[in-house]
């Protein structure tokens, strides 16, 4: 039948194997945590940069509204007028009917 004497060497070999496996699992978990922390810090820096850009844009908009009053509609119309000038061309129109005489 079964002899208990065989159990002692099996346990003696099993304990170091389990200890090595547990140590390896801890190292893997630590590496995953470190990678997650690094990725999270990178994302936080990107978000902080985007937030700063948006805050700067909001400050500019606030300055436009408060410094110049509510003249925004006039400014928009002025931009539209500029586009019309650019679309139609600028400068002196050429008179193509008169040709040069040599």
Secondary structure as UniProt FT lines:
FT   HELIX           5..67
FT   HELIX           72..88
//
